[in-house]
Amino acid sequence: MSNSAPEFSDLSKIEEELLVAKLQATRKAISHAGEKGRALENAVLKLVRDLLPSEYGLSTGFVAYQTPEGPRLSSQLDVIIYDANRCGPIVKLESCDVFPLEAVYGYIEVKASICSSSDSAKEIADNSIEVCLNKNKILRGMIDRRYWAPKSNIESGLIKREWMGLRSYVFAFEPEGSIAKSPEKFAQRIANISKRLGSPTHLHGIFIANHSYLVTRPVDVHSAKPSDYYHIYYTSEHPLFAFKTSLMRALTTFPRFQDGWSPAIDQYYTKEPSWGIKGPQNEN
């Protein structure tokens, strides 16, 4: 038996290099932008599927959520992480699914490259961290979750809870531009834009393959001061290993709804069925 300690972080480094090679191979083999994107999304889905236990489902599509004006759909998400044990999609299509917010733990945006747009730019690039953060603020504002909970052996009551915002990640295969290529400058940019956007903006992790990993420092909302928010940790050492451990920890600590509760998916249907009823007839 070998007495040497296993170098799991080194194995993760090899896996990162394979991810970068996947991007290069995809670019050379596929010219259609949409197909390139799907190929990279599939690579990320496989990587995360191999990491997470089966209680976590993975899909691509949309999240249905409640607003004061009624149910709405999120923008399309590359990877949705949901509770596969106690809920499935409201709608299952060939190319994507629609999940109720009550079933969803988090999401991952997949980017071939990630950049930063300057404040003076006339147009913000689709693959910029600024676009990701703007999207993040909207997605993490989705907190109205509804469940049916048993009141007796034959009755259920509707429970409405303002739950924690979604766990949120960006997964990029390479950095683009001088700011994204500098972990220190990129962390500063993320901190500045996050503060500018304000609550509930909070990207849990930004992974850049074979380059860096950045994390927004968590705070206790009950005791934190304004100056405690929007601090960004960053590292260039074993970023894939950091992403995996961070993701697993964040999902494990996400609050679960109670046993016996079920997501109130009927609340997403705007038209309730009309019911008739018949009792047994008197046979005398």
C-alpha positions as CSV (number, residue, x, y, z in Angstrom):
1,M,0.0,0.0,0.0
2,S,1.3,3.4,-0.9
3,N,2.1,5.8,2.0
4,S,1.9,8.9,-0.2
5,A,-1.0,11.3,0.1
6,P,-3.3,11.4,-3.0
7,E,-2.9,14.6,-4.9
8,F,-6.5,15.3,-5.8
9,S,-5.8,19.0,-6.6
10,D,-3.3,17.9,-9.2
11,L,-5.9,15.6,-10.7
12,S,-8.3,18.5,-10.8
13,K,-5.6,20.5,-12.6
14,I,-5.4,17.9,-15.4
15,E,-9.2,18.0,-15.7
16,E,-9.0,21.8,-16.1
17,E,-6.5,21.4,-18.9
18,L,-8.9,19.0,-20.6
19,L,-11.6,21.6,-20.4
20,V,-9.5,24.1,-22.1
21,A,-8.7,21.6,-24.8
22,K,-12.4,20.9,-25.2
23,L,-13.0,24.6,-26.0
24,Q,-10.2,24.6,-28.6
25,A,-11.5,21.5,-30.2
26,T,-15.0,22.8,-30.3
27,R,-13.9,26.0,-31.9
28,K,-12.0,24.2,-34.6
29,A,-14.7,21.6,-35.3
30,I,-17.9,23.8,-35.1
31,S,-18.5,27.1,-36.9
32,H,-22.1,27.6,-35.7
33,A,-22.2,29.8,-32.5
34,G,-25.3,28.1,-31.2
35,E,-23.9,24.6,-31.6
36,K,-20.6,25.7,-30.0
37,G,-22.5,27.0,-27.0
38,R,-24.5,23.8,-26.6
39,A,-21.3,21.7,-26.8
40,L,-19.7,23.7,-24.0
41,E,-22.9,23.6,-21.9
42,N,-22.9,19.8,-22.3
43,A,-19.3,19.6,-21.2
44,V,-20.2,21.6,-18.0
45,L,-23.3,19.5,-17.4
46,K,-21.2,16.3,-17.5
47,L,-18.6,17.7,-15.2
48,V,-21.2,18.9,-12.6
49,R,-23.2,15.6,-13.0
50,D,-20.1,13.6,-12.2
51,L,-19.6,15.8,-9.1
52,L,-23.0,15.9,-7.5
53,P,-25.1,13.1,-6.0
54,S,-28.3,12.0,-7.7
55,E,-30.5,14.1,-5.4
56,Y,-29.5,17.1,-7.5
57,G,-31.1,17.2,-11.0
58,L,-29.5,19.1,-13.8
59,S,-31.2,20.6,-16.8
60,T,-31.3,23.7,-19.0
61,G,-34.3,25.9,-19.5
62,F,-36.4,28.4,-17.4
63,V,-37.6,29.0,-13.9
64,A,-41.2,29.9,-13.2
65,Y,-41.6,32.3,-10.3
66,Q,-44.3,34.4,-8.6
67,T,-44.6,38.2,-8.8
68,P,-47.4,40.5,-7.5
69,E,-48.6,40.6,-11.1
70,G,-48.7,36.8,-11.4
71,P,-46.4,34.0,-12.5
72,R,-43.5,34.9,-14.8
73,L,-40.6,33.0,-16.5
74,S,-36.9,33.8,-15.9
75,S,-34.5,34.3,-18.8
76,Q,-33.1,31.0,-20.2
77,L,-30.5,29.4,-18.0
78,D,-27.7,27.2,-19.2
79,V,-27.6,24.9,-16.2
80,I,-30.4,24.6,-13.6
81,I,-29.7,22.7,-10.4
82,Y,-32.9,21.4,-8.8
83,D,-34.3,18.9,-6.3
84,A,-34.6,15.7,-8.3
85,N,-36.1,13.7,-5.3
86,R,-39.2,15.8,-4.6
87,C,-39.9,17.8,-7.7
88,G,-39.6,17.7,-11.5
89,P,-40.3,20.2,-14.3
90,I,-43.7,21.9,-14.8
91,V,-43.1,21.5,-18.5
92,K,-40.7,19.1,-20.2
93,L,-39.7,19.9,-23.7
94,E,-37.2,18.3,-26.1
95,S,-34.6,21.1,-25.8
96,C,-35.3,22.6,-22.4
97,D,-37.5,22.4,-19.3
98,V,-39.5,24.8,-17.1
99,F,-39.1,24.3,-13.3
100,P,-41.0,25.9,-10.4
101,L,-38.8,28.1,-8.3
102,E,-39.8,25.9,-5.3
103,A,-37.7,23.1,-6.8
104,V,-34.6,25.1,-7.8
105,Y,-31.3,25.4,-5.8
106,G,-29.2,27.4,-8.2
107,Y,-27.9,28.0,-11.7
108,I,-24.7,28.1,-13.7
109,E,-24.1,30.4,-16.7
110,V,-21.7,28.9,-19.2
111,K,-19.5,31.2,-21.2
112,A,-16.8,30.3,-23.8
113,S,-15.0,33.4,-22.6
114,I,-15.7,36.1,-19.9
115,C,-14.7,39.8,-20.2
116,S,-15.5,43.1,-18.6
117,S,-17.1,46.1,-20.3
118,S,-16.0,49.6,-19.3
119,D,-18.5,52.1,-17.9
120,S,-18.0,54.2,-21.0
121,A,-18.8,51.4,-23.4
122,K,-21.8,52.1,-25.7
123,E,-22.8,48.5,-25.7
124,I,-22.2,45.9,-23.0
125,A,-20.8,42.6,-24.4
126,D,-23.1,39.5,-23.9
127,N,-20.2,37.6,-22.3
128,S,-19.3,40.4,-19.9
129,I,-19.4,40.1,-16.1
130,E,-21.6,43.1,-16.1
131,V,-24.3,41.3,-18.0
132,C,-23.9,38.3,-15.6
133,L,-24.3,40.5,-12.5
134,N,-27.4,42.3,-13.9
135,K,-29.0,39.0,-14.6
136,N,-27.9,37.7,-11.2
137,K,-29.7,40.6,-9.4
138,I,-33.0,39.7,-11.1
139,L,-32.7,36.0,-10.5
140,R,-31.8,36.3,-6.9
141,G,-34.8,38.6,-6.4
142,M,-37.0,35.5,-7.0
143,I,-37.7,34.5,-3.4
144,D,-41.5,33.9,-3.2
145,R,-41.9,30.1,-2.8
146,R,-45.2,28.3,-2.2
147,Y,-45.9,24.9,-0.8
148,W,-48.8,22.7,0.2
149,A,-48.4,21.5,3.8
150,P,-50.6,19.0,5.6
151,K,-53.2,20.5,8.1
152,S,-54.8,17.1,8.8
153,N,-55.0,13.6,7.3
154,I,-57.3,14.9,4.6
155,E,-56.5,18.7,4.3
156,S,-53.5,20.8,3.1
157,G,-52.9,24.4,3.6
158,L,-50.9,26.8,1.3
159,I,-47.7,28.0,2.8
160,K,-45.9,31.1,1.4
161,R,-42.3,31.7,2.3
162,E,-39.7,34.3,1.2
163,W,-36.8,31.9,0.7
164,M,-33.1,32.4,0.2
165,G,-32.0,33.6,-3.2
166,L,-30.6,31.1,-5.7
167,R,-27.0,29.9,-5.6
168,S,-25.4,31.4,-8.6
169,Y,-22.3,30.6,-10.7
170,V,-20.5,31.6,-13.9
171,F,-18.4,29.0,-15.6
172,A,-16.1,30.4,-18.3
173,F,-13.6,28.5,-20.4
174,E,-11.1,31.4,-20.8
175,P,-10.7,35.1,-19.8
176,E,-10.9,37.8,-22.5
177,G,-9.4,41.3,-22.1
178,S,-6.9,42.8,-19.7
179,I,-9.3,43.1,-16.7
180,A,-10.6,39.5,-16.9
181,K,-7.0,38.2,-17.3
182,S,-6.0,39.8,-14.0
183,P,-7.7,38.1,-11.1
184,E,-7.0,41.1,-8.9
185,K,-8.5,43.6,-11.3
186,F,-11.4,41.3,-12.1
187,A,-12.2,40.9,-8.4
188,Q,-12.2,44.7,-8.0
189,R,-14.5,45.1,-11.0
190,I,-17.0,42.5,-9.6
191,A,-16.9,44.2,-6.2
192,N,-17.6,47.6,-7.7
193,I,-20.4,46.5,-10.0
194,S,-22.0,44.4,-7.3
195,K,-22.1,47.3,-4.9
196,R,-23.5,49.6,-7.6
197,L,-26.3,47.2,-8.3
198,G,-27.0,46.5,-4.7
199,S,-29.0,43.8,-3.0
200,P,-29.7,41.0,-3.7
201,T,-26.7,40.9,-6.2
202,H,-24.4,38.1,-5.1
203,L,-22.5,35.8,-7.5
204,H,-21.4,32.8,-5.4
205,G,-18.6,31.8,-7.8
206,I,-16.9,32.7,-11.0
207,F,-14.8,30.0,-12.5
208,I,-12.3,30.6,-15.3
209,A,-10.7,27.4,-16.6
210,N,-7.0,27.0,-16.0
211,H,-6.9,30.6,-14.7
212,S,-8.8,31.7,-11.6
213,Y,-11.7,31.3,-9.2
214,L,-13.5,34.2,-7.6
215,V,-16.1,34.1,-4.7
216,T,-18.3,36.8,-3.2
217,R,-17.8,36.7,0.6
218,P,-20.9,35.6,2.4
219,V,-22.3,37.8,5.1
220,D,-24.8,37.4,8.0
221,V,-27.6,39.8,7.0
222,H,-28.7,40.1,10.6
223,S,-25.4,41.5,11.8
224,A,-23.5,42.8,8.7
225,K,-22.6,46.4,8.2
226,P,-22.9,48.0,4.8
227,S,-19.1,47.9,4.5
228,D,-19.2,44.1,4.9
229,Y,-20.9,43.5,1.6
230,Y,-19.5,42.8,-1.9
231,H,-16.0,41.7,-1.0
232,I,-14.5,39.3,-3.5
233,Y,-12.0,36.5,-2.8
234,Y,-9.9,35.3,-5.7
235,T,-7.2,32.7,-6.3
236,S,-5.3,31.3,-9.3
237,E,-4.4,28.1,-7.4
238,H,-6.4,25.0,-8.4
239,P,-9.5,27.0,-9.5
240,L,-11.5,23.9,-10.6
241,F,-10.9,22.2,-7.3
242,A,-12.1,25.5,-5.6
243,F,-15.2,25.6,-7.8
244,K,-16.2,22.0,-7.0
245,T,-15.8,22.3,-3.3
246,S,-17.5,25.7,-3.2
247,L,-20.5,24.4,-5.2
248,M,-21.0,21.3,-3.1
249,R,-20.8,23.3,0.1
250,A,-23.2,25.9,-1.1
251,L,-25.8,23.4,-2.3
252,T,-25.5,21.3,0.9
253,T,-26.3,24.3,3.0
254,F,-29.2,25.5,0.9
255,P,-32.5,25.3,3.0
256,R,-34.7,22.4,2.2
257,F,-38.5,22.5,2.5
258,Q,-40.0,20.3,5.2
259,D,-40.9,16.7,4.9
260,G,-44.6,16.4,4.0
261,W,-44.6,19.6,2.0
262,S,-45.0,19.6,-1.7
263,P,-44.3,22.5,-4.2
264,A,-47.5,24.3,-5.0
265,I,-47.2,24.0,-8.8
266,D,-50.9,24.6,-9.2
267,Q,-50.2,28.3,-8.3
268,Y,-48.5,28.7,-11.6
269,Y,-51.7,28.0,-13.6
270,T,-53.7,31.2,-14.0
271,K,-57.0,29.3,-14.8
272,E,-58.4,27.1,-12.1
273,P,-60.5,24.2,-13.2
274,S,-64.2,24.3,-12.4
275,W,-65.3,21.2,-10.4
276,G,-68.6,19.4,-10.4
277,I,-69.5,17.0,-7.6
278,K,-71.9,14.1,-7.2
279,G,-72.8,12.2,-4.1
280,P,-74.4,8.7,-3.8
281,Q,-78.1,8.8,-4.7
282,N,-80.8,7.6,-2.4
283,E,-81.7,4.1,-3.7
284,N,-85.0,3.8,-1.8
